[in-house]
Every structure is written in structure tokens, then in C-alpha cells.
Amino acid sequence: MQIGCFFLRDLSIQTVLWSEGKMVETEAYQGDQGMAVRKPSPAAADLVSTLKKALFIIGSTTIVFVALRNSLTYHLQHFWGASGDFWQHQWDKILQTFGDDPYFLMVYGSTIVSYFVYWSIGILYTLMDTTNKPAFLRRYKVQPGTNEPVEPWKLVKCILWVHFNQFFVGIPFSIASYYLLALRGYDQSPQLPTFHWVLFELIICILLEEVGFYYSHRLFHHRLLYKHFHKMHHEWQSPIAITAIYAHPLEHICSNLSPVFLGPLVLGSHVATVWLWVSLTILSTLNAHSGYHLPFFPSPEAHDFHHLKFNQCYGVLGVLDLLHGTDDKFRASKCFSRHLMMLSLIPPREAYPDDEPKGKTVKGKQC
């Protein structure tokens, strides 16, 4: 798809590998040779540890969601004096304002929600990367010394591509999604689903997204596909938040949008659940690409390592990476020791400092 030659400027990206404890540069990464299964780690403890982390992510998200829901419901009802179920009352007001046309809610409602969430958070990260302020947050950089500040021409190119994907790719995909859901049959009731059912749906959506994203992402790293499609996303060896959907349109459809849509399609989810799920996935991928390992936020170390090393850490939760052995270098690196939610204000690189470098290193990229 052509939308301007300057968008497709080819960048030479050099990958950096470990050799006897030293960082050595190799030829430009051109994609994996194939989809052959690598030798997985034999340690059962590794699998248990990864499963615990995955369950912790799902469990902590659920607990926070429940706590916020209950707290927000109480305080907002008390403040506004809303009668009955607060959230149902708000949903009724949305339907009264915008109508209850299923097509409009699924296609344009989803587009508006996703755009608002993406840029309301993304612009905050972008301001941090363009102004280097507040200065104390630089201590939380995953790759210190990179994007300080971000190059203006790269930023403009990214913003244009992201908008193209959101409108010229995202809206047609939403239209197709609506007709697939209508064909399958989904919840179009004016009544919101029960809170417990929404929690169940979110868990299923998380698991299905992991499967869909891991295998589609790894497929785009195949040598035959990488240079034509996925190499564009890897122009950012040190990513920033809004590069989350900076991708070739075909990759955006197959690897970004489709895995997220799998859960709602299988479950026939209510449009409000779709909006909630899409919002959570956007927040997750913005954090994963942000380049900051902030306190009390999920760790972005694994996906940042993927951008740094190219052929490691393809998934979201890490379970499939462990099973397929595609996180072996990550687990052997210092980055893995930082791969946890920091429950204090101490920056991860200060809590788990790098070993003294031996030989040649690359600024901001040693792990």
C-alpha cells in the first residue's frame, strides 16, 4: 500500500548479540530463517515462574479492576446522586445521546474510544520524550541515553503512520468486525452484562490475544515477511509509547487488531465489553513500548528487549515464549532480573544494576 514514498524510508537496523559476555555488532537483522521450534528451557521452575507471573498479571488486573469499580461506583453515585446501578445509568445516557444503533456503536464508538485512550496517554509519554521533563523520570528509562530527546522527523513520521492505521485501516477493520459479530450473534442488549461475566470475558480475551499475537508476530519475523512488513516497526530499536501501532497496514490487521478481536468474536461480547477490552489492550501496549519502567506499572522489559534483540520475546505474557524457547537470551540477561512490577520508587536499573561491562558496549543498550 502506497501513501507516500518518504514514509517507507528504509533504515538500516543493526542487531546486537552477546558473545562471551561482550556486546558485538553483527550484520543487519533480516528476519528469522523459519518457524522451527527452538529448544525450550528444561527447567520446570522456569515454566512455573512464568505461569505465576502471567497469573499475577491477570489476578492483579482483576483485583485492581474490582477495587476501582467498587470504589468509583460508590463515590460517583454519592457525588452525583445517581440512582440504581451507576454504570448502567451512564450507559443509558450514552445510548440516549448517540442512539442505540449497533453498527454505529461498534464501528464509530470503538474508533472514538480507542483514539481517545491511545492519544490521551500517548501524548503524555511523547511530551516526556520531546522535552526530557520531568527530568527525574529519565532514571526509569529502560535504555538510558536513547530518545533524549526523540528525533523530530522520526516522531512526525510515526504520528502520521499511526493516524493512517487508526482511520484508514482501523475503521474498515471495525466494519468487518461488526459484520462478523452480527453473523456470529452477539449481545446487543441495552442492559450491561454482569460484572462477573465481564471479568470472565476479559480473562478469556487475554489468553486468546496471547495465542493470536505470539504466532502472528513470530510469523512476521520470518525472513520472507520481515523485510516487507515487520521491519518497519523495528525501525525503533528503542521504542516510544506511540510506536505501538507504527506498523505496516497488513501487519496492523493481522498482528495488532485481529488478536484483540479474537476474544469478543468467540464470546459474542457486548459492545461495552469490547470498548473496555480495547482500552485495556491499548494501555498495555503503550506501556510495553514506552521505554520507561515506572513504579507500580507492569514491566515493559520483555518487549523492549524484543526491539533491542529482534528475535526474542514475541508474546505478551511470556508463557509461549518459554514453551518455544524464544526468551532464552532474555532470561540470561540482566534485563530479566528487572522484569517485575517495581513496588518502590527505586528505578529498576538502580535496584538491579548492570555488571561492569567488559569490552565494547553500546550506549543505553547493555543488559
LINRAMO-V734998 format. One record per residue. N is the residue number from 1. RES is the residue in one small letter. SS is DSSP state (~ for helix, > for strand, _ for the rest). Layout:
((N,RES,SS) (N,RES,SS))
This chain:
((1,m,_) (2,q,_) (3,i,_) (4,g,_) (5,c,~) (6,f,~) (7,f,~) (8,l,~) (9,r,_) (10,d,_) (11,l,_) (12,s,_) (13,i,_) (14,q,>) (15,t,>) (16,v,>) (17,l,>) (18,w,>) (19,s,>) (20,e,_) (21,g,_) (22,k,>) (23,m,>) (24,v,>) (25,e,>) (26,t,>) (27,e,>) (28,a,>) (29,y,_) (30,q,_) (31,g,_) (32,d,>) (33,q,_) (34,g,_) (35,m,_) (36,a,_) (37,v,_) (38,r,_) (39,k,_) (40,p,_) (41,s,_) (42,p,_) (43,a,_) (44,a,~) (45,a,~) (46,d,~) (47,l,~) (48,v,~) (49,s,~) (50,t,~) (51,l,~) (52,k,~) (53,k,~) (54,a,~) (55,l,~) (56,f,~) (57,i,~) (58,i,~) (59,g,~) (60,s,~) (61,t,~) (62,t,~) (63,i,~) (64,v,~) (65,f,~) (66,v,~) (67,a,~) (68,l,~) (69,r,~) (70,n,~) (71,s,~) (72,l,~) (73,t,~) (74,y,~) (75,h,~) (76,l,~) (77,q,~) (78,h,~) (79,f,~) (80,w,~) (81,g,_) (82,a,_) (83,s,_) (84,g,_) (85,d,_) (86,f,~) (87,w,~) (88,q,~) (89,h,~) (90,q,~) (91,w,~) (92,d,~) (93,k,~) (94,i,~) (95,l,~) (96,q,~) (97,t,~) (98,f,~) (99,g,_) (100,d,_) (101,d,_) (102,p,~) (103,y,~) (104,f,~) (105,l,~) (106,m,~) (107,v,~) (108,y,~) (109,g,~) (110,s,~) (111,t,~) (112,i,~) (113,v,~) (114,s,~) (115,y,~) (116,f,~) (117,v,~) (118,y,~) (119,w,~) (120,s,~) (121,i,~) (122,g,~) (123,i,~) (124,l,~) (125,y,~) (126,t,~) (127,l,~) (128,m,~) (129,d,~) (130,t,~) (131,t,~) (132,n,_) (133,k,_) (134,p,_) (135,a,~) (136,f,~) (137,l,~) (138,r,~) (139,r,~) (140,y,~) (141,k,>) (142,v,_) (143,q,_) (144,p,_) (145,g,_) (146,t,_) (147,n,_) (148,e,_) (149,p,_) (150,v,_) (151,e,_) (152,p,~) (153,w,~) (154,k,~) (155,l,~) (156,v,~) (157,k,~) (158,c,~) (159,i,~) (160,l,~) (161,w,~) (162,v,~) (163,h,~) (164,f,~) (165,n,~) (166,q,~) (167,f,~) (168,f,~) (169,v,~) (170,g,~) (171,i,~) (172,p,~) (173,f,~) (174,s,~) (175,i,~) (176,a,~) (177,s,~) (178,y,~) (179,y,~) (180,l,~) (181,l,~) (182,a,~) (183,l,~) (184,r,~) (185,g,_) (186,y,_) (187,d,_) (188,q,_) (189,s,_) (190,p,_) (191,q,_) (192,l,_) (193,p,_) (194,t,_) (195,f,~) (196,h,~) (197,w,~) (198,v,~) (199,l,~) (200,f,~) (201,e,~) (202,l,~) (203,i,~) (204,i,~) (205,c,~) (206,i,~) (207,l,~) (208,l,~) (209,e,~) (210,e,~) (211,v,~) (212,g,~) (213,f,~) (214,y,~) (215,y,~) (216,s,~) (217,h,~) (218,r,~) (219,l,~) (220,f,_) (221,h,_) (222,h,>) (223,r,~) (224,l,~) (225,l,~) (226,y,~) (227,k,_) (228,h,_) (229,f,_) (230,h,~) (231,k,~) (232,m,~) (233,h,~) (234,h,~) (235,e,~) (236,w,_) (237,q,_) (238,s,_) (239,p,_) (240,i,_) (241,a,~) (242,i,~) (243,t,~) (244,a,~) (245,i,~) (246,y,_) (247,a,_) (248,h,_) (249,p,~) (250,l,~) (251,e,~) (252,h,~) (253,i,~) (254,c,~) (255,s,~) (256,n,~) (257,l,~) (258,s,~) (259,p,~) (260,v,~) (261,f,~) (262,l,~) (263,g,~) (264,p,~) (265,l,~) (266,v,~) (267,l,~) (268,g,_) (269,s,_) (270,h,_) (271,v,~) (272,a,~) (273,t,~) (274,v,~) (275,w,~) (276,l,~) (277,w,~) (278,v,~) (279,s,~) (280,l,~) (281,t,~) (282,i,~) (283,l,~) (284,s,~) (285,t,~) (286,l,~) (287,n,~) (288,a,~) (289,h,~) (290,s,_) (291,g,_) (292,y,>) (293,h,_) (294,l,_) (295,p,_) (296,f,_) (297,f,_) (298,p,_) (299,s,_) (300,p,_) (301,e,~) (302,a,~) (303,h,~) (304,d,~) (305,f,~) (306,h,~) (307,h,~) (308,l,~) (309,k,~) (310,f,_) (311,n,_) (312,q,_) (313,c,_) (314,y,_) (315,g,_) (316,v,_) (317,l,_) (318,g,_) (319,v,~) (320,l,~) (321,d,~) (322,l,~) (323,l,~) (324,h,~) (325,g,_) (326,t,_) (327,d,_) (328,d,~) (329,k,~) (330,f,~) (331,r,~) (332,a,_) (333,s,_) (334,k,~) (335,c,~) (336,f,~) (337,s,~) (338,r,_) (339,h,_) (340,l,_) (341,m,_) (342,m,_) (343,l,_) (344,s,_) (345,l,_) (346,i,_) (347,p,_) (348,p,~) (349,r,~) (350,e,~) (351,a,~) (352,y,_) (353,p,_) (354,d,_) (355,d,_) (356,e,_) (357,p,_) (358,k,_) (359,g,_) (360,k,_) (361,t,_) (362,v,_) (363,k,_) (364,g,_) (365,k,_) (366,q,_) (367,c,_))
